[in-house]
Amino acid sequence: MQFSEALFPQIFPPVEEGEDPTVMTGDFATDTQPRPGRNAFGQKPRWPREAPGGIDRATDGPAAHVLFEPSRLHEATCKGFIEEVTWLLDSAPDEQRCTVDDLDPGGRSPLHFAAGYGHLDIVKLLTERKCKLEVRDMWMKAPVDWAIQTEQHEIIELLRIEAVKQKIIGGKGEVAPLKTKCEFATGKTFEEIDEFMCNWENKVWDKHERACMEERENRAP
């Protein structure tokens, strides 16, 4: 997605004379204002959709706006900057150091973004550091729900294996032993709800057909 400098001048810093606007210089510790879409190593995000000034967006185009101001860790995780994520977790100064389970204002952990945006290498990095697997955001979604939404099948399997290693129990659906949002909220799996809805629909149609038959019989001479 491309954003116009005329529409969003605040996210396009001025380019110094002779400077290549596509190249970043500096390091993580000193470069606090990387150019839009790039980190201090000049890396482009591996996920093309982002709102001006942040990783959340309510819509696309000129009407896009940031829902939550992202932390540096969450933005780096979302965009697939594994070197920056590693630095923030292991080597950053104390005032910038992050933990593997830091939450953003929406209650989302780095694993939410890594799983949902398909960054398998960062998911492995976070799970190796024993991050929490069933953190629920403000919409009751766990990282595995994000992975399901974007069909990240390899990440889903990795999370399930890690859940077994961490001796997590409780889930009984397609991502067991983890629980989807549906199972967490209702106590039922997607399959159980589908079966319930099919049975309910069949009962409604049966009742409708009986009512129609009775009406036809009553109208008969």
Backbone as ProteinMPNN parsed JSONL, in Angstrom:
{"seq_chain_A": "MQFSEALFPQIFPPVEEGEDPTVMTGDFATDTQPRPGRNAFGQKPRWPREAPGGIDRATDGPAAHVLFEPSRLHEATCKGFIEEVTWLLDSAPDEQRCTVDDLDPGGRSPLHFAAGYGHLDIVKLLTERKCKLEVRDMWMKAPVDWAIQTEQHEIIELLRIEAVKQKIIGGKGEVAPLKTKCEFATGKTFEEIDEFMCNWENKVWDKHERACMEERENRAP", "coords_chain_A": {"N_chain_A": [[0.849, -1.185, 0.0], [0.594, 2.187, -0.858], [1.242, 5.442, 0.386], [0.302, 8.809, 0.074], [2.443, 11.649, 0.049], [1.293, 14.121, 0.143], [-1.151, 13.686, 1.377], [-0.393, 12.572, 3.807], [1.725, 14.155, 5.207], [3.016, 14.195, 7.659], [4.175, 11.753, 8.139], [6.222, 11.467, 6.443], [9.336, 12.187, 6.652], [11.466, 15.019, 5.962], [13.821, 14.825, 3.286], [17.274, 14.968, 3.358], [19.564, 16.912, 1.375], [21.112, 15.111, -1.166], [20.748, 12.727, 0.121], [19.789, 9.327, 0.206], [16.549, 8.364, 0.21], [15.647, 5.794, 0.561], [17.356, 4.355, 2.101], [18.445, 3.388, 5.292], [20.349, 4.575, 8.038], [22.485, 4.163, 10.932], [21.91, 2.741, 14.256], [20.048, 0.443, 16.384], [20.054, 1.547, 18.931], [20.439, 4.288, 18.689], [19.0, 5.297, 16.538], [16.068, 6.562, 16.523], [14.056, 7.496, 14.959], [13.202, 6.052, 12.469], [12.721, 5.88, 8.891], [9.465, 5.903, 7.266], [8.026, 2.691, 7.276], [10.44, 1.338, 7.464], [13.089, -0.099, 9.434], [15.843, 0.5, 11.732], [17.844, -0.844, 10.431], [17.295, -0.502, 7.844], [15.429, -2.229, 6.829], [12.597, -3.406, 5.063], [9.156, -3.896, 5.991], [7.789, -7.211, 6.252], [5.181, -7.475, 5.763], [2.68, -6.082, 3.934], [0.564, -4.344, 4.603], [-0.248, -1.541, 6.393], [-1.115, 1.065, 8.672], [-0.846, 4.665, 8.437], [1.74, 5.758, 10.455], [1.514, 3.691, 12.293], [0.799, 0.228, 13.284], [-1.742, -0.641, 13.39], [-4.903, -0.351, 11.813], [-7.965, 1.219, 11.041], [-9.196, 1.277, 8.647], [-8.541, 1.368, 5.079], [-6.447, 3.447, 2.948], [-6.888, 7.069, 2.583], [-8.569, 7.443, 4.777], [-7.602, 5.906, 6.794], [-6.706, 5.216, 10.164], [-4.874, 5.184, 13.247], [-5.43, 2.705, 15.625], [-4.302, 1.862, 18.065], [-1.42, 3.112, 19.633], [1.555, 1.729, 18.718], [4.004, -0.149, 20.566], [7.594, -0.214, 20.383], [8.525, -2.838, 20.294], [6.224, -4.335, 19.57], [5.651, -3.274, 17.063], [7.97, -3.921, 15.633], [7.788, -6.69, 15.751], [5.408, -7.15, 14.357], [6.142, -6.296, 11.789], [8.113, -8.037, 11.123], [10.809, -7.784, 11.85], [13.227, -9.437, 12.902], [15.818, -9.183, 13.94], [15.702, -6.76, 15.304], [13.717, -7.327, 17.176], [15.022, -9.31, 18.682], [17.128, -7.787, 19.699], [15.742, -5.907, 21.291], [14.707, -7.582, 23.231], [16.953, -8.787, 24.378], [19.339, -7.202, 24.394], [18.987, -4.461, 24.554], [19.268, -1.174, 26.124], [18.419, -0.701, 29.623], [16.205, 1.04, 29.868], [14.915, 0.672, 27.495], [14.534, -1.986, 27.252], [12.58, -4.894, 26.704], [10.041, -7.296, 27.64], [9.172, -10.704, 26.916], [6.467, -11.074, 27.019], [5.221, -8.604, 26.944], [2.454, -6.371, 26.801], [0.315, -4.614, 24.511], [-1.81, -1.618, 24.296], [-4.164, -2.846, 23.49], [-4.155, -5.265, 24.694], [-2.584, -7.184, 23.511], [0.009, -9.487, 22.845], [3.498, -9.788, 21.786], [3.502, -12.266, 20.495], [0.945, -12.5, 19.406], [1.071, -10.788, 17.142], [3.238, -11.873, 15.704], [2.278, -14.442, 15.132], [-0.135, -13.918, 13.753], [0.699, -12.405, 11.57], [2.308, -14.075, 10.223], [5.054, -14.611, 10.762], [7.135, -16.907, 11.112], [9.743, -17.358, 12.048], [10.013, -15.483, 14.105], [7.992, -16.309, 15.801], [9.096, -18.749, 16.635], [11.334, -17.744, 17.977], [10.099, -16.385, 20.125], [8.665, -18.446, 21.415], [10.741, -20.095, 22.174], [11.7, -18.625, 24.239], [9.823, -19.104, 26.087], [7.286, -17.787, 26.007], [3.951, -16.704, 26.896], [1.224, -18.612, 25.769], [-1.529, -18.416, 25.596], [-2.493, -15.82, 25.942], [-5.035, -13.433, 26.148], [-6.476, -11.007, 24.07], [-8.226, -7.805, 24.011], [-10.408, -8.557, 22.607], [-10.822, -11.106, 23.241], [-9.215, -12.867, 21.878], [-6.681, -15.253, 21.301], [-3.177, -15.766, 20.439], [-3.26, -18.001, 18.693], [-5.754, -17.736, 17.528], [-5.402, -15.526, 15.896], [-3.6, -16.638, 14.093], [-5.212, -18.576, 12.925], [-7.095, -16.959, 11.622], [-5.584, -15.853, 9.535], [-4.752, -18.057, 8.242], [-2.348, -19.421, 8.906], [-0.965, -22.123, 8.85], [1.339, -23.64, 9.474], [2.367, -22.253, 11.636], [0.275, -22.556, 13.438], [0.453, -25.317, 13.998], [2.978, -25.356, 15.177], [2.488, -23.844, 17.493], [0.668, -25.516, 18.775], [2.255, -27.761, 19.318], [4.118, -26.588, 21.04], [2.382, -25.949, 23.105], [1.775, -28.46, 24.118], [4.287, -29.127, 25.12], [4.452, -27.233, 27.144], [2.585, -28.224, 28.801], [-0.092, -27.474, 28.656], [-3.561, -27.702, 29.077], [-7.013, -28.41, 28.277], [-8.199, -27.4, 25.873], [-10.171, -28.804, 23.232], [-10.735, -28.821, 20.608], [-9.984, -28.147, 17.119], [-7.491, -26.994, 17.456], [-6.461, -28.055, 19.721], [-4.086, -28.726, 22.347], [-4.762, -26.065, 22.842], [-7.123, -23.326, 23.153], [-9.591, -21.936, 21.077], [-10.997, -18.632, 20.466], [-13.739, -18.975, 20.324], [-14.182, -21.399, 21.735], [-13.178, -20.672, 24.21], [-14.96, -18.648, 24.962], [-17.521, -19.794, 24.833], [-17.371, -22.407, 25.646], [-17.655, -24.391, 23.851], [-16.565, -26.12, 20.905], [-15.766, -25.104, 17.482], [-16.747, -27.099, 15.812], [-18.692, -28.342, 17.392], [-20.501, -26.245, 17.712], [-21.243, -25.833, 15.044], [-22.549, -28.263, 14.562], [-24.652, -28.029, 16.397], [-25.998, -25.784, 15.321], [-26.751, -26.773, 12.821], [-28.515, -28.826, 13.572], [-30.443, -27.288, 14.865], [-31.335, -25.712, 12.727], [-32.429, -27.686, 11.089], [-34.549, -28.52, 12.697], [-36.098, -26.204, 12.722], [-36.84, -26.02, 10.004], [-38.272, -28.396, 9.754], [-40.416, -27.863, 11.457], [-41.528, -25.721, 10.087], [-42.306, -26.964, 7.681], [-44.235, -28.767, 8.624], [-46.139, -26.962, 9.544], [-46.885, -25.749, 7.138], [-47.981, -27.946, 5.816], [-50.165, -28.547, 7.474], [-51.627, -26.224, 7.07], [-52.292, -26.456, 4.357], [-53.884, -28.737, 4.471], [-56.02, -27.803, 5.995], [-57.112, -26.009, 4.242], [-58.098, -27.582, 2.285], [-60.959, -28.752, 0.439]], "CA_chain_A": [[0.0, 0.0, 0.0], [1.372, 3.407, -0.939], [0.585, 6.603, 0.974], [0.712, 10.051, -0.566], [3.068, 12.638, 0.92], [0.369, 15.243, 0.292], [-2.183, 13.309, 2.332], [0.186, 12.246, 5.101], [3.072, 14.741, 5.268], [3.647, 14.001, 8.959], [4.897, 10.485, 8.229], [7.29, 11.48, 5.461], [10.326, 13.171, 7.074], [12.168, 15.633, 4.837], [15.048, 14.157, 2.861], [18.396, 15.885, 3.229], [20.138, 16.962, 0.036], [22.083, 14.062, -1.418], [20.443, 11.532, 0.909], [18.928, 8.332, -0.427], [15.442, 8.163, 1.148], [15.33, 4.379, 0.73], [18.4, 3.71, 2.895], [18.52, 3.821, 6.683], [21.648, 4.462, 8.686], [22.375, 4.192, 12.384], [21.67, 1.462, 14.897], [18.82, 0.417, 17.168], [20.161, 2.344, 20.149], [20.472, 5.727, 18.427], [18.075, 5.702, 15.479], [14.72, 6.468, 17.082], [13.093, 7.986, 13.983], [13.408, 5.442, 11.158], [11.794, 6.336, 7.862], [8.241, 5.097, 7.234], [8.095, 1.361, 6.714], [11.752, 0.715, 7.593], [13.683, 0.013, 10.758], [17.168, 1.107, 11.739], [18.713, -1.565, 9.51], [16.827, -0.266, 6.484], [14.612, -3.348, 6.377], [11.183, -3.177, 4.817], [8.328, -4.903, 6.658], [7.403, -8.353, 5.432], [3.717, -7.464, 5.671], [2.529, -4.822, 3.207], [-0.548, -3.484, 4.996], [-0.057, -0.843, 7.653], [-1.698, 2.394, 8.696], [0.143, 5.715, 8.641], [2.164, 5.996, 11.824], [1.321, 2.583, 13.22], [0.549, -1.085, 12.716], [-3.178, -0.876, 13.408], [-5.642, 0.582, 10.987], [-9.394, 0.967, 11.042], [-9.596, 1.106, 7.256], [-7.432, 1.616, 4.169], [-6.455, 4.702, 2.219], [-6.811, 8.33, 3.329], [-9.366, 7.411, 6.008], [-6.969, 5.023, 7.779], [-6.22, 5.855, 11.379], [-4.255, 4.256, 14.18], [-6.282, 2.329, 16.747], [-3.451, 1.891, 19.248], [-0.038, 3.486, 19.354], [2.316, 0.51, 18.987], [5.331, -0.069, 21.162], [8.639, -0.561, 19.424], [8.576, -4.295, 20.186], [5.074, -4.84, 18.823], [5.774, -2.866, 15.664], [9.028, -4.73, 15.031], [7.263, -8.049, 15.609], [4.422, -7.123, 13.282], [6.782, -6.094, 10.492], [9.039, -9.126, 10.835], [12.199, -7.386, 12.072], [13.665, -10.353, 13.951], [17.021, -8.668, 14.597], [15.294, -5.721, 16.242], [13.013, -8.004, 18.271], [16.051, -9.942, 19.512], [17.854, -6.712, 20.399], [14.867, -5.335, 22.32], [14.527, -8.564, 24.3], [18.195, -9.274, 24.984], [20.516, -6.337, 24.432], [18.666, -3.034, 24.643], [19.462, -0.566, 27.446], [17.339, -1.014, 30.556], [15.01, 1.852, 29.639], [14.266, 0.214, 26.268], [14.419, -3.446, 27.283], [11.209, -5.401, 26.727], [9.883, -8.699, 28.007], [8.571, -11.482, 25.844], [5.008, -11.034, 27.147], [4.718, -7.23, 27.026], [1.16, -6.178, 26.146], [0.012, -3.275, 24.007], [-3.077, -1.165, 24.887], [-5.248, -3.755, 23.13], [-3.981, -6.533, 25.388], [-1.954, -8.14, 22.609], [1.421, -9.759, 23.081], [4.243, -9.938, 20.527], [3.137, -13.513, 19.823], [-0.238, -12.234, 18.586], [1.462, -10.218, 15.857], [4.089, -12.822, 14.983], [1.434, -15.533, 14.641], [-1.117, -13.436, 12.792], [1.332, -11.854, 10.375], [3.017, -15.146, 9.532], [6.508, -14.575, 10.941], [7.454, -18.155, 11.792], [11.017, -17.254, 12.758], [9.807, -14.738, 15.348], [7.215, -17.2, 16.675], [10.064, -19.677, 17.236], [12.134, -16.96, 18.92], [9.295, -16.094, 21.31], [8.343, -19.685, 22.132], [11.982, -20.559, 22.811], [11.818, -17.857, 25.482], [8.69, -19.527, 26.923], [6.22, -16.787, 26.078], [2.623, -17.238, 27.186], [0.573, -18.985, 24.511], [-2.97, -18.161, 25.592], [-2.832, -14.452, 26.329], [-6.248, -12.99, 25.446], [-6.555, -9.565, 23.87], [-9.499, -7.237, 24.45], [-11.466, -9.228, 21.847], [-10.761, -12.496, 23.718], [-8.481, -13.699, 20.926], [-5.325, -15.684, 21.618], [-2.354, -15.796, 19.222], [-3.684, -19.039, 17.751], [-6.899, -17.209, 16.78], [-4.848, -14.692, 14.825], [-3.015, -17.534, 13.093], [-6.334, -19.198, 12.212], [-7.689, -15.946, 10.746], [-4.755, -15.625, 8.347], [-4.428, -19.38, 7.692], [-0.924, -19.716, 9.118], [-1.082, -23.504, 9.318], [2.594, -24.093, 10.078], [2.46, -21.605, 12.942], [-0.722, -23.206, 14.3], [1.013, -26.589, 14.452], [4.075, -25.059, 16.098], [1.89, -23.423, 18.762], [0.078, -26.704, 19.41], [3.364, -28.566, 19.853], [4.649, -25.871, 22.193], [1.392, -26.069, 24.179], [1.98, -29.784, 24.721], [5.521, -29.039, 25.905], [4.174, -26.435, 28.337], [1.572, -28.975, 29.551], [-1.372, -26.765, 28.644], [-4.688, -28.606, 28.856], [-8.318, -27.755, 28.266], [-8.775, -27.329, 24.541], [-10.558, -30.097, 22.664], [-11.105, -28.628, 19.21], [-8.998, -28.353, 16.066], [-6.172, -26.505, 17.86], [-6.157, -28.614, 21.039], [-4.731, -28.392, 23.625], [-5.117, -24.654, 22.955], [-8.53, -23.002, 22.955], [-9.924, -20.789, 20.236], [-11.879, -17.654, 21.101], [-15.073, -19.58, 20.4], [-14.221, -22.368, 22.829], [-12.939, -19.938, 25.45], [-16.133, -17.842, 25.306], [-18.769, -20.562, 24.908], [-17.161, -23.76, 26.142], [-17.902, -25.33, 22.758], [-15.681, -25.977, 19.751], [-16.441, -24.726, 16.239], [-17.465, -28.262, 15.301], [-19.889, -28.539, 18.217], [-21.453, -25.174, 17.394], [-21.773, -26.133, 13.71], [-23.51, -29.358, 14.706], [-25.83, -27.479, 17.072], [-26.718, -24.914, 14.398], [-27.378, -27.617, 11.796], [-29.671, -29.477, 14.195], [-31.455, -26.254, 15.1], [-31.893, -25.342, 11.426], [-33.285, -28.789, 10.639], [-35.782, -28.481, 13.49], [-36.9, -25.062, 12.254], [-37.431, -26.365, 8.715], [-39.288, -29.43, 9.997], [-41.581, -27.183, 12.027], [-42.113, -24.926, 9.009], [-42.962, -27.869, 6.743], [-45.448, -29.278, 9.266], [-47.115, -25.875, 9.563], [-47.384, -25.597, 5.768], [-48.819, -29.1, 5.522], [-51.424, -28.373, 8.201], [-52.379, -25.146, 6.421], [-52.857, -26.996, 3.116], [-54.96, -29.66, 4.836], [-57.159, -27.016, 6.468], [-57.72, -25.336, 3.095], [-58.669, -28.573, 1.367], [-62.43, -28.803, 0.537]], "C_chain_A": [[0.888, 1.24, 0.0], [0.577, 4.562, -0.348], [1.159, 7.87, 0.354], [1.34, 10.999, 0.442], [2.138, 13.823, 1.143], [-0.696, 14.943, 1.339], [-1.617, 13.115, 3.727], [1.593, 12.834, 5.229], [3.783, 14.445, 6.575], [4.428, 12.699, 9.042], [5.991, 10.386, 7.172], [8.312, 12.543, 5.858], [11.041, 13.768, 5.873], [13.475, 14.907, 4.546], [16.14, 15.198, 2.698], [18.97, 15.818, 1.817], [21.218, 15.892, -0.11], [21.818, 12.771, -0.668], [19.523, 10.612, 0.13], [17.791, 8.006, 0.534], [15.101, 6.702, 1.383], [16.332, 3.658, 1.616], [18.398, 4.275, 4.302], [19.944, 3.674, 7.185], [21.441, 4.466, 10.183], [22.172, 2.81, 12.959], [20.44, 1.572, 15.782], [18.877, 1.385, 18.345], [20.033, 3.836, 19.883], [19.434, 6.18, 17.418], [16.648, 5.518, 15.972], [13.658, 6.949, 16.107], [13.371, 7.369, 12.61], [12.374, 5.937, 10.156], [10.593, 5.401, 7.786], [8.472, 3.74, 6.589], [9.428, 0.674, 6.848], [12.244, 0.848, 9.027], [15.098, 0.546, 10.632], [18.16, 0.389, 10.835], [18.282, -1.377, 8.058], [15.948, -1.371, 5.948], [13.176, -2.905, 6.129], [10.373, -4.235, 5.554], [7.961, -6.025, 5.702], [5.89, -8.491, 5.353], [3.331, -6.123, 5.084], [1.48, -3.873, 3.745], [-0.28, -2.839, 6.345], [-0.67, 0.547, 7.555], [-0.609, 3.436, 8.864], [0.47, 5.866, 10.12], [1.982, 4.831, 12.758], [0.96, 1.295, 12.52], [-0.913, -1.472, 12.79], [-3.841, 0.085, 12.445], [-7.109, 0.211, 11.02], [-9.908, 0.751, 9.631], [-8.374, 1.372, 6.389], [-7.521, 3.027, 3.593], [-6.434, 5.927, 3.109], [-7.567, 8.321, 4.648], [-8.734, 6.551, 7.096], [-6.54, 5.81, 9.005], [-5.755, 4.791, 12.364], [-5.204, 3.976, 15.336], [-5.514, 2.409, 18.06], [-2.052, 2.306, 18.825], [0.85, 2.293, 19.691], [3.612, 0.79, 19.733], [6.343, -0.486, 20.106], [8.7, -2.075, 19.216], [7.432, -4.829, 19.333], [5.164, -4.464, 17.344], [6.843, -3.691, 14.956], [8.553, -6.161, 14.804], [6.287, -8.131, 14.448], [5.091, -7.085, 11.916], [7.838, -7.146, 10.168], [10.495, -8.785, 11.019], [12.791, -8.226, 13.207], [14.915, -9.854, 14.664], [16.659, -7.611, 15.639], [14.557, -6.323, 17.433], [14.025, -8.627, 19.233], [16.799, -8.902, 20.329], [17.021, -6.139, 21.535], [14.689, -6.29, 23.501], [15.811, -8.834, 25.073], [19.254, -8.21, 25.251], [20.231, -4.857, 24.606], [19.009, -2.488, 26.025], [18.23, -0.796, 28.32], [16.064, -0.238, 30.26], [14.263, 1.443, 28.372], [14.007, -1.29, 26.259], [12.958, -3.864, 27.418], [11.201, -6.84, 27.225], [9.074, -9.403, 26.927], [7.045, -11.427, 25.873], [4.461, -9.619, 27.326], [3.417, -7.098, 26.234], [1.029, -4.755, 25.624], [-1.333, -2.84, 24.587], [-4.276, -2.045, 24.545], [-5.127, -5.118, 23.779], [-3.276, -7.594, 24.569], [-0.464, -8.263, 22.892], [2.163, -9.796, 21.746], [3.861, -11.204, 19.764], [1.875, -13.348, 18.98], [0.177, -11.774, 17.186], [2.317, -11.19, 15.047], [3.254, -13.941, 14.371], [0.494, -15.059, 13.543], [-0.517, -12.938, 11.497], [2.288, -12.848, 9.723], [4.523, -15.152, 9.666], [6.945, -15.777, 11.782], [8.743, -18.05, 12.594], [10.862, -16.511, 14.081], [8.953, -15.548, 16.32], [8.152, -18.178, 17.38], [10.91, -18.964, 18.286], [11.374, -16.739, 20.226], [8.987, -17.359, 22.107], [9.584, -20.288, 22.786], [12.226, -19.842, 24.131], [10.61, -18.071, 26.394], [7.651, -18.422, 27.107], [4.894, -17.475, 26.397], [1.879, -17.464, 25.874], [-0.894, -18.594, 24.451], [-3.32, -16.803, 26.201], [-4.029, -14.005, 25.497], [-6.233, -11.474, 25.3], [-7.945, -9.068, 24.256], [-10.688, -7.791, 23.669], [-11.514, -10.721, 22.175], [-10.022, -13.424, 22.76], [-7.08, -14.001, 21.445], [-4.495, -15.654, 20.334], [-2.795, -16.844, 18.207], [-4.903, -18.592, 16.948], [-6.43, -16.324, 15.627], [-4.281, -15.561, 13.713], [-4.108, -18.219, 12.275], [-6.924, -18.217, 11.206], [-6.91, -15.778, 9.452], [-4.198, -16.925, 7.77], [-2.933, -19.677, 7.744], [-0.803, -21.129, 9.705], [0.19, -24.004, 10.005], [2.76, -23.5, 11.476], [1.462, -22.227, 13.916], [-0.168, -24.514, 14.855], [2.154, -26.362, 15.438], [3.534, -24.661, 17.474], [1.276, -24.607, 19.503], [1.162, -27.579, 20.04], [3.945, -27.91, 21.096], [3.689, -25.953, 23.377], [1.509, -27.416, 24.884], [3.222, -29.762, 25.608], [5.297, -28.274, 27.205], [3.071, -27.048, 29.204], [0.28, -28.179, 29.723], [-2.475, -27.773, 28.346], [-5.976, -27.79, 28.782], [-8.966, -27.705, 26.906], [-9.089, -28.706, 23.991], [-10.942, -29.996, 21.195], [-9.937, -28.829, 18.266], [-7.611, -27.856, 16.439], [-5.804, -26.991, 19.26], [-4.664, -28.928, 21.143], [-5.017, -26.903, 23.84], [-6.616, -24.474, 22.733], [-8.665, -21.82, 22.007], [-10.786, -19.812, 21.036], [-13.264, -18.246, 21.314], [-15.172, -20.527, 21.59], [-14.023, -21.687, 24.176], [-14.212, -19.228, 25.911], [-17.38, -18.68, 25.562], [-18.614, -21.936, 25.539], [-17.388, -24.818, 25.088], [-16.926, -25.069, 21.62], [-16.489, -25.51, 18.54], [-17.298, -25.88, 15.724], [-18.758, -28.495, 16.079], [-20.941, -27.473, 17.924], [-22.063, -25.395, 16.013], [-22.838, -27.223, 13.785], [-24.8, -28.865, 15.357], [-26.666, -26.638, 16.115], [-27.412, -25.717, 13.301], [-28.627, -28.3, 12.35], [-30.804, -28.482, 14.416], [-32.135, -25.865, 13.79], [-32.833, -26.429, 10.909], [-34.612, -28.796, 11.394], [-36.696, -27.35, 13.031], [-37.588, -25.401, 10.942], [-38.514, -27.437, 8.87], [-40.57, -28.797, 10.528], [-42.304, -26.376, 10.954], [-42.881, -25.819, 8.037], [-44.254, -28.436, 7.336], [-46.544, -28.217, 9.281], [-47.721, -25.674, 8.175], [-48.333, -26.74, 5.399], [-50.173, -28.979, 6.219], [-52.288, -27.299, 7.55], [-53.029, -25.642, 5.136], [-54.024, -27.933, 3.413], [-56.207, -28.904, 5.278], [-57.878, -26.322, 5.319], [-58.407, -26.313, 2.15], [-60.184, -28.64, 1.552], [-62.89, -30.097, 1.201]], "O_chain_A": [[1.835, 1.324, 0.782], [-0.633, 4.653, -0.559], [2.366, 7.977, 0.141], [0.842, 11.144, 1.558], [2.178, 14.46, 2.196], [-1.098, 15.826, 2.097], [-2.267, 13.447, 4.718], [2.56, 12.081, 5.347], [5.013, 14.438, 6.62], [5.266, 12.548, 9.93], [6.617, 9.337, 7.022], [8.178, 13.695, 5.447], [11.208, 13.089, 4.86], [14.149, 14.433, 5.461], [15.964, 16.19, 1.99], [18.872, 14.79, 1.147], [22.121, 15.787, 0.719], [22.58, 11.814, -0.802], [18.587, 11.067, -0.527], [18.043, 7.42, 1.587], [14.348, 6.387, 2.304], [16.179, 2.462, 1.864], [18.356, 5.491, 4.492], [20.656, 2.749, 6.795], [20.339, 4.743, 10.658], [22.25, 1.815, 12.239], [19.856, 2.647, 15.921], [17.863, 1.976, 18.715], [19.57, 4.579, 20.748], [19.025, 7.341, 17.44], [16.083, 4.432, 15.848], [12.467, 6.825, 16.394], [13.738, 8.087, 11.681], [11.282, 6.362, 10.536], [10.681, 4.242, 8.191], [9.038, 3.644, 5.501], [9.571, -0.464, 6.401], [11.871, 1.777, 9.744], [15.51, 0.991, 9.561], [19.206, 0.945, 10.502], [18.828, -2.007, 7.153], [15.733, -1.455, 4.739], [12.614, -2.124, 6.897], [10.845, -5.358, 5.728], [7.838, -5.815, 4.496], [5.383, -9.524, 4.917], [3.632, -5.095, 5.691], [1.49, -2.695, 3.386], [-0.102, -3.542, 7.34], [-0.731, 1.131, 6.473], [0.46, 3.121, 9.388], [-0.422, 6.079, 10.941], [2.275, 4.968, 13.946], [0.828, 1.265, 11.296], [-1.291, -2.535, 12.298], [-3.385, 1.216, 12.281], [-7.461, -0.969, 11.027], [-10.942, 0.113, 9.436], [-7.28, 1.58, 6.915], [-8.536, 3.709, 3.735], [-6.012, 5.849, 4.263], [-7.251, 9.1, 5.547], [-9.266, 6.469, 8.203], [-6.065, 6.94, 8.892], [-6.194, 3.643, 12.311], [-5.722, 4.904, 15.956], [-6.008, 2.955, 19.046], [-1.565, 1.89, 17.774], [0.896, 1.882, 20.851], [4.234, 1.836, 19.551], [5.985, -1.042, 19.067], [8.904, -2.542, 18.095], [7.644, -5.681, 18.47], [4.792, -5.255, 16.476], [6.652, -4.114, 13.815], [8.877, -6.774, 13.787], [6.333, -9.069, 13.651], [4.655, -7.767, 10.989], [8.396, -7.151, 9.071], [11.353, -9.425, 10.411], [12.847, -7.77, 14.349], [15.066, -10.073, 15.866], [17.24, -7.573, 16.724], [14.745, -5.885, 18.568], [13.9, -8.489, 20.45], [17.071, -9.11, 21.512], [17.539, -5.908, 22.628], [14.537, -5.85, 24.641], [15.774, -9.081, 26.278], [19.992, -8.307, 26.231], [21.162, -4.073, 24.79], [19.041, -3.243, 26.996], [17.137, -1.054, 27.815], [14.965, -0.78, 30.38], [13.107, 1.823, 28.187], [13.339, -1.804, 25.362], [12.196, -3.249, 28.163], [12.232, -7.514, 27.23], [8.382, -8.767, 26.132], [6.398, -11.703, 24.863], [3.343, -9.454, 27.814], [3.291, -7.642, 25.137], [1.559, -3.812, 26.211], [-1.954, -3.619, 25.311], [-5.295, -1.996, 25.233], [-5.894, -6.029, 23.467], [-3.356, -8.78, 24.891], [0.225, -7.275, 23.144], [1.533, -9.832, 20.69], [3.889, -11.221, 18.534], [1.747, -13.992, 17.939], [-0.299, -12.299, 16.18], [2.136, -11.313, 13.836], [3.488, -14.345, 13.232], [0.345, -15.725, 12.519], [-1.143, -13.032, 10.442], [2.998, -12.502, 8.778], [5.215, -15.647, 8.777], [7.103, -15.677, 12.999], [8.833, -18.591, 13.696], [11.505, -16.864, 15.069], [9.164, -15.483, 17.531], [8.02, -18.409, 18.582], [11.173, -19.513, 19.356], [11.94, -16.889, 21.309], [9.042, -17.346, 23.336], [9.486, -20.921, 23.838], [12.875, -20.378, 25.03], [10.397, -17.321, 27.347], [7.197, -18.158, 28.221], [4.741, -18.678, 26.189], [1.901, -16.616, 24.981], [-1.448, -18.453, 23.361], [-4.329, -16.665, 26.892], [-4.038, -14.177, 24.278], [-6.008, -10.746, 26.267], [-8.755, -9.837, 24.774], [-11.839, -7.532, 24.018], [-12.164, -11.5, 21.477], [-10.19, -14.642, 22.827], [-6.387, -13.122, 21.958], [-5.057, -15.529, 19.247], [-2.718, -16.613, 17.001], [-5.075, -19.018, 15.806], [-6.985, -16.365, 14.529], [-4.458, -15.263, 12.532], [-3.951, -18.42, 11.071], [-7.22, -18.591, 10.071], [-7.501, -15.583, 8.39], [-3.299, -16.912, 6.929], [-2.335, -20.123, 6.765], [-0.57, -21.3, 10.902], [0.116, -24.714, 11.008], [3.239, -24.173, 12.389], [1.775, -22.404, 15.093], [-0.303, -24.79, 16.047], [2.282, -27.092, 16.422], [4.062, -25.092, 18.499], [1.359, -24.683, 20.729], [1.003, -28.074, 21.156], [4.231, -28.583, 22.087], [4.126, -26.02, 24.525], [1.36, -27.501, 26.103], [3.215, -30.309, 26.71], [5.872, -28.612, 28.24], [2.671, -26.468, 30.214], [-0.353, -28.205, 30.778], [-2.329, -28.608, 27.454], [-6.012, -26.625, 29.177], [-10.168, -27.945, 26.787], [-8.362, -29.666, 24.25], [-11.417, -30.965, 20.604], [-9.01, -29.583, 18.563], [-6.634, -28.253, 15.803], [-4.938, -26.409, 19.913], [-4.043, -29.342, 20.165], [-5.471, -26.519, 24.918], [-7.289, -25.354, 22.197], [-7.942, -20.83, 22.121], [-11.244, -20.122, 22.136], [-13.884, -18.043, 22.358], [-16.129, -20.465, 22.362], [-14.632, -22.082, 25.17], [-14.515, -19.204, 27.104], [-18.205, -18.328, 26.406], [-19.602, -22.563, 25.923], [-17.323, -26.012, 25.381], [-16.51, -23.932, 21.398], [-17.719, -25.515, 18.557], [-18.421, -25.677, 15.262], [-19.794, -28.808, 15.493], [-22.136, -27.767, 17.893], [-23.259, -25.175, 15.821], [-23.891, -27.123, 13.156], [-25.898, -29.227, 14.936], [-27.891, -26.754, 16.088], [-28.527, -25.387, 12.895], [-29.664, -28.35, 11.689], [-31.973, -28.791, 14.184], [-33.354, -25.705, 13.739], [-33.896, -26.136, 10.361], [-35.667, -29.044, 10.81], [-37.914, -27.513, 12.959], [-38.772, -25.114, 10.767], [-39.545, -27.389, 8.199], [-41.67, -29.151, 10.104], [-43.534, -26.345, 10.91], [-43.984, -25.472, 7.615], [-45.254, -28.569, 6.63], [-47.718, -28.515, 9.063], [-48.925, -25.454, 8.046], [-49.357, -26.524, 4.752], [-51.209, -29.275, 5.622], [-53.51, -27.427, 7.479], [-54.175, -25.301, 4.846], [-55.028, -27.93, 2.702], [-57.326, -29.316, 4.972], [-59.081, -26.071, 5.387], [-59.209, -25.908, 1.309], [-60.665, -28.593, 2.685], [-64.09, -30.312, 1.368]]}, "name": "protein", "num_of_chains": 1, "seq": "MQFSEALFPQIFPPVEEGEDPTVMTGDFATDTQPRPGRNAFGQKPRWPREAPGGIDRATDGPAAHVLFEPSRLHEATCKGFIEEVTWLLDSAPDEQRCTVDDLDPGGRSPLHFAAGYGHLDIVKLLTERKCKLEVRDMWMKAPVDWAIQTEQHEIIELLRIEAVKQKIIGGKGEVAPLKTKCEFATGKTFEEIDEFMCNWENKVWDKHERACMEERENRAP"}
